[in-house]
Amino acid sequence: MVKKVKPLVAVVMGSEKDAEVMAEATRILDQFRIPHEVLVISAHRTPERCRSFARGAIRRGIQVIIAGAGKAAHLAGVIASHTTLPVVGVPLDAGLSGLDALLSTVQMPRGVPVGAMSVGRSGVANAALYAAAILALHDKRLARNLAGFRRAQGARVVRRPRPPKSGK
Ligand code: RP5
């Protein structure tokens, strides 16, 4: 029998429409071989699902929650209100270039923190890398892999810009 690996990270999005951009997190978590789950939970359309997910997350062994949402992005904040796990919020661009979601995510009132990433795809990627950094505090293999990722990323940066292609 194949033993099911318990997820350490939950990747949550407010709408199925967010799935394409949120897949960036899955790609990175897969790259670092971090077990994760991916769920659609709407804080306003499925409030009970939101509550039971957040309340049960610690018991299920989840260590970090990534929550991406657009517009009045209250998903990360509502999840954070039900758990003491680190919640990483990603504002998604579903209108107003994501400024609405950015302010909703970053402006959490004192007492219930949400770690806020940048808007959109790069924020999603950084959320996954941030989750990896949290888990790496207690996982030496993951810490080595993260350091290697940073080295490889730096090695790809050219020292001088290549001459621009001449256009007509
Ligand atoms: C948010 O509103 C979702 O995260 C999504 O980005 C946006 C639009 O979703 P729908 O209302 O169109 O499903 O809740």
Backbone and ligand atoms as CSV (ligand in chain L), in Angstrom:
chain,resi,resn,atom,element,x,y,z
A,1,MET,N,N,0.840,-1.202,0.000
A,1,MET,CA,C,0.000,0.000,0.000
A,1,MET,C,C,0.880,1.258,0.000
A,2,VAL,N,N,0.557,2.229,-0.859
A,2,VAL,CA,C,1.332,3.478,-0.919
A,2,VAL,C,C,0.866,4.389,0.219
A,3,LYS,N,N,1.849,4.820,1.040
A,3,LYS,CA,C,1.507,5.684,2.179
A,3,LYS,C,C,1.286,7.112,1.680
A,4,LYS,N,N,0.144,7.677,2.040
A,4,LYS,CA,C,-0.169,9.038,1.597
A,4,LYS,C,C,0.649,10.045,2.419
A,5,VAL,N,N,1.363,10.932,1.723
A,5,VAL,CA,C,2.171,11.924,2.427
A,5,VAL,C,C,1.260,13.059,2.884
A,6,LYS,N,N,1.408,13.436,4.151
A,6,LYS,CA,C,0.564,14.511,4.681
A,6,LYS,C,C,1.062,15.862,4.195
A,7,PRO,N,N,0.183,16.738,3.738
A,7,PRO,CA,C,0.627,18.049,3.264
A,7,PRO,C,C,1.147,18.917,4.408
A,8,LEU,N,N,2.216,19.656,4.133
A,8,LEU,CA,C,2.770,20.610,5.105
A,8,LEU,C,C,2.323,22.032,4.792
A,9,VAL,N,N,2.036,22.262,3.512
A,9,VAL,CA,C,1.616,23.593,3.066
A,9,VAL,C,C,0.239,23.471,2.430
A,10,ALA,N,N,-0.645,24.409,2.755
A,10,ALA,CA,C,-1.940,24.490,2.074
A,10,ALA,C,C,-1.916,25.710,1.162
A,11,VAL,N,N,-2.223,25.483,-0.098
A,11,VAL,CA,C,-2.339,26.578,-1.067
A,11,VAL,C,C,-3.832,26.778,-1.306
A,12,VAL,N,N,-4.331,27.933,-0.887
A,12,VAL,CA,C,-5.768,28.188,-0.933
A,12,VAL,C,C,-6.019,29.385,-1.840
A,13,MET,N,N,-7.110,29.319,-2.609
A,13,MET,CA,C,-7.458,30.459,-3.478
A,13,MET,C,C,-8.944,30.757,-3.344
A,14,GLY,N,N,-9.287,32.015,-3.593
A,14,GLY,CA,C,-10.657,32.450,-3.377
A,14,GLY,C,C,-11.631,32.012,-4.444
A,15,SER,N,N,-11.131,31.665,-5.609
A,15,SER,CA,C,-11.992,31.299,-6.733
A,15,SER,C,C,-11.213,30.363,-7.647
A,16,GLU,N,N,-11.934,29.494,-8.350
A,16,GLU,CA,C,-11.259,28.620,-9.309
A,16,GLU,C,C,-10.560,29.453,-10.386
A,17,LYS,N,N,-11.063,30.677,-10.592
A,17,LYS,CA,C,-10.441,31.574,-11.584
A,17,LYS,C,C,-9.000,31.920,-11.222
A,18,ASP,N,N,-8.637,31.747,-9.949
A,18,ASP,CA,C,-7.283,32.063,-9.502
A,18,ASP,C,C,-6.310,30.905,-9.749
A,19,ALA,N,N,-6.828,29.770,-10.228
A,19,ALA,CA,C,-6.020,28.536,-10.266
A,19,ALA,C,C,-4.777,28.667,-11.151
A,20,GLU,N,N,-4.945,29.347,-12.275
A,20,GLU,CA,C,-3.814,29.411,-13.224
A,20,GLU,C,C,-2.614,30.117,-12.586
A,21,VAL,N,N,-2.856,31.252,-11.976
A,21,VAL,CA,C,-1.732,32.003,-11.380
A,21,VAL,C,C,-1.228,31.310,-10.111
A,22,MET,N,N,-2.139,30.697,-9.346
A,22,MET,CA,C,-1.734,30.024,-8.103
A,22,MET,C,C,-0.930,28.747,-8.373
A,23,ALA,N,N,-1.004,28.234,-9.598
A,23,ALA,CA,C,-0.235,27.032,-9.953
A,23,ALA,C,C,1.270,27.282,-9.873
A,24,GLU,N,N,1.640,28.547,-9.909
A,24,GLU,CA,C,3.050,28.910,-9.753
A,24,GLU,C,C,3.575,28.414,-8.388
A,25,ALA,N,N,2.733,28.470,-7.367
A,25,ALA,CA,C,3.132,27.998,-6.032
A,25,ALA,C,C,3.347,26.482,-6.045
A,26,THR,N,N,2.431,25.792,-6.699
A,26,THR,CA,C,2.525,24.327,-6.784
A,26,THR,C,C,3.822,23.917,-7.469
A,27,ARG,N,N,4.132,24.639,-8.542
A,27,ARG,CA,C,5.352,24.331,-9.310
A,27,ARG,C,C,6.581,24.424,-8.398
A,28,ILE,N,N,6.651,25.490,-7.607
A,28,ILE,CA,C,7.822,25.691,-6.744
A,28,ILE,C,C,7.838,24.697,-5.581
A,29,LEU,N,N,6.674,24.462,-4.995
A,29,LEU,CA,C,6.619,23.498,-3.883
A,29,LEU,C,C,7.002,22.098,-4.378
A,30,ASP,N,N,6.572,21.756,-5.604
A,30,ASP,CA,C,6.968,20.471,-6.205
A,30,ASP,C,C,8.474,20.417,-6.395
A,31,GLN,N,N,9.027,21.521,-6.882
A,31,GLN,CA,C,10.471,21.604,-7.140
A,31,GLN,C,C,11.271,21.300,-5.857
A,32,PHE,N,N,10.767,21.782,-4.727
A,32,PHE,CA,C,11.460,21.553,-3.456
A,32,PHE,C,C,10.927,20.314,-2.723
A,33,ARG,N,N,10.073,19.574,-3.407
A,33,ARG,CA,C,9.484,18.337,-2.862
A,33,ARG,C,C,8.816,18.567,-1.502
A,34,ILE,N,N,8.049,19.647,-1.454
A,34,ILE,CA,C,7.294,19.962,-0.237
A,34,ILE,C,C,5.859,19.482,-0.434
A,35,PRO,N,N,5.393,18.536,0.387
A,35,PRO,CA,C,4.018,18.063,0.228
A,35,PRO,C,C,3.003,19.183,0.513
A,36,HIS,N,N,2.043,19.293,-0.386
A,36,HIS,CA,C,1.076,20.384,-0.242
A,36,HIS,C,C,-0.293,19.962,-0.761
A,37,GLU,N,N,-1.282,20.750,-0.382
A,37,GLU,CA,C,-2.636,20.556,-0.892
A,37,GLU,C,C,-3.094,21.864,-1.531
A,38,VAL,N,N,-4.025,21.755,-2.463
A,38,VAL,CA,C,-4.524,22.940,-3.167
A,38,VAL,C,C,-6.049,22.952,-3.046
A,39,LEU,N,N,-6.586,24.053,-2.540
A,39,LEU,CA,C,-8.028,24.127,-2.268
A,39,LEU,C,C,-8.619,25.448,-2.745
A,40,VAL,N,N,-9.874,25.404,-3.157
A,40,VAL,CA,C,-10.633,26.631,-3.432
A,40,VAL,C,C,-11.534,26.872,-2.231
A,41,ILE,N,N,-11.341,28.027,-1.604
A,41,ILE,CA,C,-12.169,28.388,-0.444
A,41,ILE,C,C,-12.509,29.867,-0.553
A,42,SER,N,N,-13.780,30.170,-0.580
A,42,SER,CA,C,-14.176,31.569,-0.632
A,42,SER,C,C,-14.599,32.005,0.770
A,43,ALA,N,N,-13.957,33.072,1.255
A,43,ALA,CA,C,-14.274,33.547,2.613
A,43,ALA,C,C,-15.712,34.030,2.699
A,44,HIS,N,N,-16.262,34.534,1.589
A,44,HIS,CA,C,-17.634,35.071,1.655
A,44,HIS,C,C,-18.677,34.107,1.091
A,45,ARG,N,N,-18.287,33.245,0.101
A,45,ARG,CA,C,-19.290,32.342,-0.470
A,45,ARG,C,C,-19.339,31.003,0.259
A,46,THR,N,N,-18.204,30.608,0.835
A,46,THR,CA,C,-18.160,29.340,1.587
A,46,THR,C,C,-17.541,29.600,2.974
A,47,PRO,N,N,-18.204,30.454,3.769
A,47,PRO,CA,C,-17.605,30.827,5.064
A,47,PRO,C,C,-17.409,29.643,6.010
A,48,GLU,N,N,-18.296,28.653,5.947
A,48,GLU,CA,C,-18.158,27.489,6.842
A,48,GLU,C,C,-16.954,26.638,6.448
A,49,ARG,N,N,-16.766,26.477,5.107
A,49,ARG,CA,C,-15.610,25.724,4.616
A,49,ARG,C,C,-14.318,26.424,5.048
A,50,CYS,N,N,-14.356,27.740,4.997
A,50,CYS,CA,C,-13.190,28.551,5.366
A,50,CYS,C,C,-12.849,28.341,6.851
A,51,ARG,N,N,-13.885,28.413,7.660
A,51,ARG,CA,C,-13.702,28.275,9.099
A,51,ARG,C,C,-13.195,26.882,9.461
A,52,SER,N,N,-13.815,25.852,8.911
A,52,SER,CA,C,-13.418,24.496,9.311
A,52,SER,C,C,-12.026,24.158,8.770
A,53,PHE,N,N,-11.707,24.667,7.578
A,53,PHE,CA,C,-10.352,24.457,7.052
A,53,PHE,C,C,-9.321,25.070,8.004
A,54,ALA,N,N,-9.521,26.345,8.336
A,54,ALA,CA,C,-8.536,27.066,9.146
A,54,ALA,C,C,-8.430,26.465,10.553
A,55,ARG,N,N,-9.575,26.124,11.121
A,55,ARG,CA,C,-9.588,25.554,12.483
A,55,ARG,C,C,-8.925,24.185,12.536
A,56,GLY,N,N,-9.037,23.427,11.433
A,56,GLY,CA,C,-8.497,22.060,11.438
A,56,GLY,C,C,-7.082,21.947,10.911
A,57,ALA,N,N,-6.531,23.047,10.426
A,57,ALA,CA,C,-5.244,22.967,9.716
A,57,ALA,C,C,-4.100,22.464,10.615
A,58,ILE,N,N,-3.997,22.978,11.818
A,58,ILE,CA,C,-2.901,22.561,12.720
A,58,ILE,C,C,-3.019,21.071,13.016
A,59,ARG,N,N,-4.230,20.647,13.320
A,59,ARG,CA,C,-4.479,19.231,13.642
A,59,ARG,C,C,-4.076,18.322,12.483
A,60,ARG,N,N,-4.240,18.804,11.251
A,60,ARG,CA,C,-3.913,17.973,10.083
A,60,ARG,C,C,-2.433,18.035,9.723
A,61,GLY,N,N,-1.650,18.823,10.480
A,61,GLY,CA,C,-0.199,18.855,10.238
A,61,GLY,C,C,0.267,19.943,9.285
A,62,ILE,N,N,-0.665,20.800,8.855
A,62,ILE,CA,C,-0.281,21.927,7.985
A,62,ILE,C,C,0.612,22.876,8.798
A,63,GLN,N,N,1.673,23.390,8.148
A,63,GLN,CA,C,2.580,24.305,8.871
A,63,GLN,C,C,2.549,25.731,8.328
A,64,VAL,N,N,2.206,25.865,7.057
A,64,VAL,CA,C,2.097,27.201,6.454
A,64,VAL,C,C,0.888,27.212,5.526
A,65,ILE,N,N,0.165,28.321,5.535
A,65,ILE,CA,C,-0.979,28.477,4.627
A,65,ILE,C,C,-0.682,29.630,3.667
A,66,ILE,N,N,-0.807,29.364,2.385
A,66,ILE,CA,C,-0.691,30.413,1.363
A,66,ILE,C,C,-2.110,30.694,0.877
A,67,ALA,N,N,-2.523,31.950,0.955
A,67,ALA,CA,C,-3.890,32.291,0.544
A,67,ALA,C,C,-3.852,33.395,-0.505
A,68,GLY,N,N,-4.299,33.078,-1.704
A,68,GLY,CA,C,-4.340,34.057,-2.792
A,68,GLY,C,C,-5.770,34.449,-3.096
A,69,ALA,N,N,-6.015,35.751,-3.224
A,69,ALA,CA,C,-7.364,36.202,-3.559
A,69,ALA,C,C,-7.296,37.569,-4.220
A,70,GLY,N,N,-8.324,37.853,-5.003
A,70,GLY,CA,C,-8.404,39.147,-5.671
A,70,GLY,C,C,-9.515,39.992,-5.076
A,71,LYS,N,N,-9.632,41.202,-5.600
A,71,LYS,CA,C,-10.659,42.177,-5.182
A,71,LYS,C,C,-10.560,42.475,-3.671
A,72,ALA,N,N,-11.710,42.439,-2.933
A,72,ALA,CA,C,-11.657,42.697,-1.481
A,72,ALA,C,C,-11.111,41.433,-0.825
A,73,ALA,N,N,-9.800,41.282,-0.896
A,73,ALA,CA,C,-9.172,39.986,-0.585
A,73,ALA,C,C,-9.094,39.742,0.918
A,74,HIS,N,N,-10.184,39.248,1.472
A,74,HIS,CA,C,-10.229,39.011,2.921
A,74,HIS,C,C,-9.902,37.567,3.287
A,75,LEU,N,N,-9.656,36.711,2.262
A,75,LEU,CA,C,-9.451,35.282,2.533
A,75,LEU,C,C,-8.307,35.037,3.525
A,76,ALA,N,N,-7.141,35.652,3.263
A,76,ALA,CA,C,-5.983,35.406,4.134
A,76,ALA,C,C,-6.286,35.882,5.558
A,77,GLY,N,N,-6.909,37.044,5.680
A,77,GLY,CA,C,-7.207,37.590,7.001
A,77,GLY,C,C,-8.216,36.752,7.772
A,78,VAL,N,N,-9.233,36.273,7.066
A,78,VAL,CA,C,-10.243,35.453,7.747
A,78,VAL,C,C,-9.625,34.125,8.196
A,79,ILE,N,N,-8.811,33.525,7.308
A,79,ILE,CA,C,-8.130,32.273,7.702
A,79,ILE,C,C,-7.258,32.534,8.927
A,80,ALA,N,N,-6.494,33.639,8.888
A,80,ALA,CA,C,-5.590,33.961,10.003
A,80,ALA,C,C,-6.358,34.169,11.310
A,81,SER,N,N,-7.603,34.610,11.198
A,81,SER,CA,C,-8.390,34.847,12.416
A,81,SER,C,C,-8.754,33.546,13.126
A,82,HIS,N,N,-8.670,32.416,12.392
A,82,HIS,CA,C,-9.069,31.124,12.960
A,82,HIS,C,C,-7.892,30.224,13.311
A,83,THR,N,N,-6.659,30.682,13.063
A,83,THR,CA,C,-5.498,29.815,13.306
A,83,THR,C,C,-4.288,30.661,13.684
A,84,THR,N,N,-3.348,30.036,14.402
A,84,THR,CA,C,-2.092,30.737,14.713
A,84,THR,C,C,-0.980,30.317,13.747
A,85,LEU,N,N,-1.303,29.502,12.756
A,85,LEU,CA,C,-0.301,29.138,11.746
A,85,LEU,C,C,0.108,30.383,10.959
A,86,PRO,N,N,1.342,30.408,10.430
A,86,PRO,CA,C,1.699,31.526,9.550
A,86,PRO,C,C,0.853,31.498,8.274
A,87,VAL,N,N,0.228,32.629,7.986
A,87,VAL,CA,C,-0.599,32.759,6.787
A,87,VAL,C,C,0.064,33.774,5.859
A,88,VAL,N,N,0.341,33.336,4.646
A,88,VAL,CA,C,0.992,34.195,3.658
A,88,VAL,C,C,-0.065,34.598,2.635
A,89,GLY,N,N,-0.362,35.868,2.569
A,89,GLY,CA,C,-1.402,36.348,1.666
A,89,GLY,C,C,-0.813,36.832,0.344
A,90,VAL,N,N,-1.472,36.454,-0.745
A,90,VAL,CA,C,-1.033,36.934,-2.053
A,90,VAL,C,C,-2.173,37.702,-2.716
A,91,PRO,N,N,-1.981,39.014,-2.922
A,91,PRO,CA,C,-3.013,39.784,-3.619
A,91,PRO,C,C,-2.994,39.444,-5.112
A,92,LEU,N,N,-4.160,39.103,-5.652
A,92,LEU,CA,C,-4.224,38.752,-7.076
A,92,LEU,C,C,-4.915,39.867,-7.856
A,93,ASP,N,N,-4.560,39.975,-9.101
A,93,ASP,CA,C,-5.125,41.026,-9.949
A,93,ASP,C,C,-6.431,40.548,-10.579
A,94,ALA,N,N,-7.547,40.904,-9.936
A,94,ALA,CA,C,-8.856,40.567,-10.509
A,94,ALA,C,C,-9.615,41.861,-10.805
A,95,GLY,N,N,-8.881,42.959,-10.900
A,95,GLY,CA,C,-9.479,44.276,-11.116
A,95,GLY,C,C,-8.620,45.309,-10.416
A,96,LEU,N,N,-8.666,46.565,-10.893
A,96,LEU,CA,C,-7.872,47.657,-10.305
A,96,LEU,C,C,-6.384,47.302,-10.231
A,97,SER,N,N,-5.916,46.470,-11.160
A,97,SER,CA,C,-4.506,46.022,-11.219
A,97,SER,C,C,-4.035,45.350,-9.933
A,98,GLY,N,N,-4.948,44.906,-9.122
A,98,GLY,CA,C,-4.562,44.212,-7.885
A,98,GLY,C,C,-4.357,45.147,-6.711
A,99,LEU,N,N,-4.520,46.447,-6.948
A,99,LEU,CA,C,-4.316,47.403,-5.850
A,99,LEU,C,C,-5.340,47.182,-4.726
A,100,ASP,N,N,-6.567,46.850,-5.119
A,100,ASP,CA,C,-7.617,46.554,-4.134
A,100,ASP,C,C,-7.206,45.389,-3.234
A,101,ALA,N,N,-6.740,44.314,-3.881
A,101,ALA,CA,C,-6.350,43.115,-3.122
A,101,ALA,C,C,-5.082,43.371,-2.307
A,102,LEU,N,N,-4.174,44.170,-2.868
A,102,LEU,CA,C,-2.929,44.482,-2.146
A,102,LEU,C,C,-3.243,45.184,-0.824
A,103,LEU,N,N,-4.090,46.214,-0.901
A,103,LEU,CA,C,-4.425,46.961,0.320
A,103,LEU,C,C,-5.199,46.088,1.302
A,104,SER,N,N,-6.094,45.253,0.789
A,104,SER,CA,C,-6.868,44.370,1.673
A,104,SER,C,C,-5.958,43.388,2.402
A,105,THR,N,N,-4.912,42.926,1.697
A,105,THR,CA,C,-4.022,41.918,2.285
A,105,THR,C,C,-3.034,42.540,3.255
A,106,VAL,N,N,-2.477,43.681,2.850
A,106,VAL,CA,C,-1.373,44.265,3.612
A,106,VAL,C,C,-1.860,45.063,4.832
A,107,GLN,N,N,-3.109,45.501,4.794
A,107,GLN,CA,C,-3.594,46.403,5.847
A,107,GLN,C,C,-4.342,45.674,6.962
A,108,MET,N,N,-3.809,44.519,7.367
A,108,MET,CA,C,-4.449,43.808,8.482
A,108,MET,C,C,-4.310,44.626,9.763
A,109,PRO,N,N,-5.402,44.803,10.476
A,109,PRO,CA,C,-5.307,45.495,11.762
A,109,PRO,C,C,-4.432,44.703,12.742
A,110,ARG,N,N,-3.884,45.403,13.699
A,110,ARG,CA,C,-2.984,44.817,14.699
A,110,ARG,C,C,-3.598,43.598,15.404
A,111,GLY,N,N,-2.779,42.573,15.584
A,111,GLY,CA,C,-3.187,41.427,16.396
A,111,GLY,C,C,-3.361,40.128,15.632
A,112,VAL,N,N,-3.708,40.236,14.355
A,112,VAL,CA,C,-3.883,39.027,13.529
A,112,VAL,C,C,-3.060,39.218,12.253
A,113,PRO,N,N,-1.794,38.789,12.277
A,113,PRO,CA,C,-0.916,39.090,11.150
A,113,PRO,C,C,-1.151,38.212,9.924
A,114,VAL,N,N,-0.957,38.832,8.756
A,114,VAL,CA,C,-0.890,38.116,7.481
A,114,VAL,C,C,0.387,38.605,6.798
A,115,GLY,N,N,1.250,37.679,6.438
A,115,GLY,CA,C,2.457,38.059,5.688
A,115,GLY,C,C,2.048,38.369,4.265
A,116,ALA,N,N,2.273,39.612,3.810
A,116,ALA,CA,C,1.753,40.008,2.494
A,116,ALA,C,C,2.850,39.978,1.433
A,117,MET,N,N,2.575,39.305,0.346
A,117,MET,CA,C,3.494,39.244,-0.797
A,117,MET,C,C,3.103,40.298,-1.833
A,118,SER,N,N,3.884,40.365,-2.898
A,118,SER,CA,C,3.576,41.302,-3.980
A,118,SER,C,C,2.421,40.765,-4.825
A,119,VAL,N,N,1.900,41.617,-5.706
A,119,VAL,CA,C,0.704,41.269,-6.488
A,119,VAL,C,C,1.025,40.247,-7.585
A,120,GLY,N,N,0.167,39.249,-7.702
A,120,GLY,CA,C,0.180,38.374,-8.873
A,120,GLY,C,C,1.225,37.273,-8.845
A,121,ARG,N,N,1.634,36.891,-10.063
A,121,ARG,CA,C,2.454,35.686,-10.249
A,121,ARG,C,C,3.742,35.689,-9.427
A,122,SER,N,N,4.446,36.846,-9.386
A,122,SER,CA,C,5.701,36.856,-8.625
A,122,SER,C,C,5.416,36.759,-7.131
A,123,GLY,N,N,4.295,37.316,-6.698
A,123,GLY,CA,C,3.901,37.179,-5.299
A,123,GLY,C,C,3.576,35.730,-4.950
A,124,VAL,N,N,2.940,35.040,-5.884
A,124,VAL,CA,C,2.617,33.625,-5.661
A,124,VAL,C,C,3.911,32.813,-5.537
A,125,ALA,N,N,4.845,33.082,-6.440
A,125,ALA,CA,C,6.137,32.377,-6.403
A,125,ALA,C,C,6.853,32.666,-5.081
A,126,ASN,N,N,6.858,33.941,-4.692
A,126,ASN,CA,C,7.539,34.299,-3.444
A,126,ASN,C,C,6.852,33.694,-2.227
A,127,ALA,N,N,5.539,33.557,-2.288
A,127,ALA,CA,C,4.820,32.928,-1.175
A,127,ALA,C,C,5.303,31.489,-0.993
A,128,ALA,N,N,5.482,30.788,-2.099
A,128,ALA,CA,C,5.961,29.398,-2.017
A,128,ALA,C,C,7.399,29.358,-1.498
A,129,LEU,N,N,8.224,30.302,-1.961
A,129,LEU,CA,C,9.613,30.346,-1.487
A,129,LEU,C,C,9.663,30.718,0.000
A,130,TYR,N,N,8.758,31.577,0.399
A,130,TYR,CA,C,8.688,31.983,1.810
A,130,TYR,C,C,8.246,30.805,2.688
A,131,ALA,N,N,7.278,30.067,2.204
A,131,ALA,CA,C,6.831,28.864,2.919
A,131,ALA,C,C,7.994,27.882,3.043
A,132,ALA,N,N,8.760,27.744,1.963
A,132,ALA,CA,C,9.927,26.845,1.992
A,132,ALA,C,C,10.945,27.334,3.030
A,133,ALA,N,N,11.136,28.654,3.111
A,133,ALA,CA,C,12.088,29.218,4.075
A,133,ALA,C,C,11.637,28.932,5.512
A,134,ILE,N,N,10.335,29.007,5.754
A,134,ILE,CA,C,9.820,28.709,7.104
A,134,ILE,C,C,10.074,27.235,7.442
A,135,LEU,N,N,9.742,26.360,6.500
A,135,LEU,CA,C,9.923,24.926,6.751
A,135,LEU,C,C,11.404,24.572,6.882
A,136,ALA,N,N,12.262,25.323,6.171
A,136,ALA,CA,C,13.708,25.044,6.180
A,136,ALA,C,C,14.339,25.316,7.545
A,137,LEU,N,N,13.660,26.050,8.398
A,137,LEU,CA,C,14.180,26.304,9.752
A,137,LEU,C,C,14.388,24.985,10.503
A,138,HIS,N,N,13.578,23.983,10.159
A,138,HIS,CA,C,13.671,22.687,10.846
A,138,HIS,C,C,13.925,21.543,9.862
A,139,ASP,N,N,14.500,21.865,8.702
A,139,ASP,CA,C,14.727,20.844,7.676
A,139,ASP,C,C,16.025,21.194,6.937
A,140,LYS,N,N,17.097,20.497,7.317
A,140,LYS,CA,C,18.416,20.848,6.757
A,140,LYS,C,C,18.503,20.611,5.247
A,141,ARG,N,N,17.862,19.534,4.783
A,141,ARG,CA,C,17.905,19.248,3.347
A,141,ARG,C,C,17.243,20.388,2.567
A,142,LEU,N,N,16.111,20.820,3.063
A,142,LEU,CA,C,15.394,21.914,2.408
A,142,LEU,C,C,16.210,23.212,2.469
A,143,ALA,N,N,16.874,23.463,3.595
A,143,ALA,CA,C,17.709,24.663,3.723
A,143,ALA,C,C,18.832,24.644,2.686
A,144,ARG,N,N,19.448,23.472,2.487
A,144,ARG,CA,C,20.517,23.347,1.473
A,144,ARG,C,C,19.950,23.589,0.073
A,145,ASN,N,N,18.792,23.020,-0.195
A,145,ASN,CA,C,18.175,23.193,-1.519
A,145,ASN,C,C,17.816,24.652,-1.787
A,146,LEU,N,N,17.352,25.331,-0.757
A,146,LEU,CA,C,17.008,26.752,-0.921
A,146,LEU,C,C,18.254,27.580,-1.213
A,147,ALA,N,N,19.346,27.274,-0.484
A,147,ALA,CA,C,20.609,27.991,-0.719
A,147,ALA,C,C,21.093,27.730,-2.145
A,148,GLY,N,N,20.960,26.501,-2.604
A,148,GLY,CA,C,21.353,26.148,-3.968
A,148,GLY,C,C,20.518,26.885,-5.005
A,149,PHE,N,N,19.234,27.000,-4.736
A,149,PHE,CA,C,18.315,27.729,-5.621
A,149,PHE,C,C,18.772,29.188,-5.760
A,150,ARG,N,N,19.127,29.802,-4.635
A,150,ARG,CA,C,19.571,31.203,-4.653
A,150,ARG,C,C,20.876,31.344,-5.443
A,151,ARG,N,N,21.806,30.382,-5.238
A,151,ARG,CA,C,23.089,30.449,-5.971
A,151,ARG,C,C,22.846,30.339,-7.466
A,152,ALA,N,N,22.022,29.373,-7.857
A,152,ALA,CA,C,21.750,29.147,-9.287
A,152,ALA,C,C,21.067,30.365,-9.900
A,153,GLN,N,N,20.169,30.969,-9.143
A,153,GLN,CA,C,19.450,32.155,-9.615
A,153,GLN,C,C,20.440,33.311,-9.846
A,154,GLY,N,N,21.360,33.480,-8.901
A,154,GLY,CA,C,22.367,34.538,-9.026
A,154,GLY,C,C,23.297,34.295,-10.201
A,155,ALA,N,N,23.637,33.030,-10.435
A,155,ALA,CA,C,24.578,32.695,-11.513
A,155,ALA,C,C,23.981,32.993,-12.882
A,156,ARG,N,N,22.661,33.071,-12.969
A,156,ARG,CA,C,22.010,33.331,-14.271
A,156,ARG,C,C,21.937,34.824,-14.602
A,157,VAL,N,N,22.316,35.676,-13.645
A,157,VAL,CA,C,22.231,37.127,-13.890
A,157,VAL,C,C,23.484,37.577,-14.650
A,158,VAL,N,N,23.294,38.146,-15.822
A,158,VAL,CA,C,24.441,38.585,-16.637
A,158,VAL,C,C,25.107,39.799,-15.975
A,159,ARG,N,N,26.423,39.932,-16.231
A,159,ARG,CA,C,27.153,41.053,-15.607
A,159,ARG,C,C,26.869,42.374,-16.314
A,160,ARG,N,N,26.712,42.283,-17.641
A,160,ARG,CA,C,26.421,43.508,-18.409
A,160,ARG,C,C,25.232,43.236,-19.310
A,161,PRO,N,N,24.450,44.260,-19.579
A,161,PRO,CA,C,23.298,44.000,-20.462
A,161,PRO,C,C,23.758,43.659,-21.871
A,162,ARG,N,N,23.066,42.711,-22.476
A,162,ARG,CA,C,23.372,42.385,-23.869
A,162,ARG,C,C,22.898,43.548,-24.737
A,163,PRO,N,N,23.613,43.805,-25.874
A,163,PRO,CA,C,23.161,44.920,-26.722
A,163,PRO,C,C,21.738,44.653,-27.211
A,164,PRO,N,N,20.903,45.704,-27.200
A,164,PRO,CA,C,19.516,45.498,-27.647
A,164,PRO,C,C,19.465,45.118,-29.121
A,165,LYS,N,N,18.501,44.287,-29.474
A,165,LYS,CA,C,18.343,43.903,-30.893
A,165,LYS,C,C,17.901,45.122,-31.660
A,166,SER,N,N,18.578,45.388,-32.791
A,166,SER,CA,C,18.204,46.599,-33.548
A,166,SER,C,C,16.875,46.379,-34.261
A,167,GLY,N,N,15.954,47.296,-34.038
A,167,GLY,CA,C,14.646,47.208,-34.687
A,167,GLY,C,C,14.596,48.174,-35.857
A,168,LYS,N,N,13.600,48.058,-36.694
A,168,LYS,CA,C,13.511,48.981,-37.842
A,168,LYS,C,C,12.712,50.203,-37.453
L,1,RP5,C1,C,-11.944,36.801,-5.221
L,1,RP5,O1,O,-12.592,37.516,-6.199
L,1,RP5,C2,C,-11.277,35.654,-5.901
L,1,RP5,O2,O,-10.072,35.365,-5.252
L,1,RP5,C3,C,-11.059,36.113,-7.312
L,1,RP5,O3,O,-9.726,36.559,-7.520
L,1,RP5,C4,C,-12.013,37.271,-7.461
L,1,RP5,C5,C,-13.091,37.027,-8.457
L,1,RP5,O4,O,-13.647,35.764,-8.245
L,1,RP5,P1,P,-15.118,35.409,-8.738
L,1,RP5,O5,O,-16.062,36.188,-7.904
L,1,RP5,O6,O,-15.207,35.876,-10.178
L,1,RP5,O7,O,-15.231,33.926,-8.585
L,1,RP5,O8,O,-12.831,36.339,-4.254
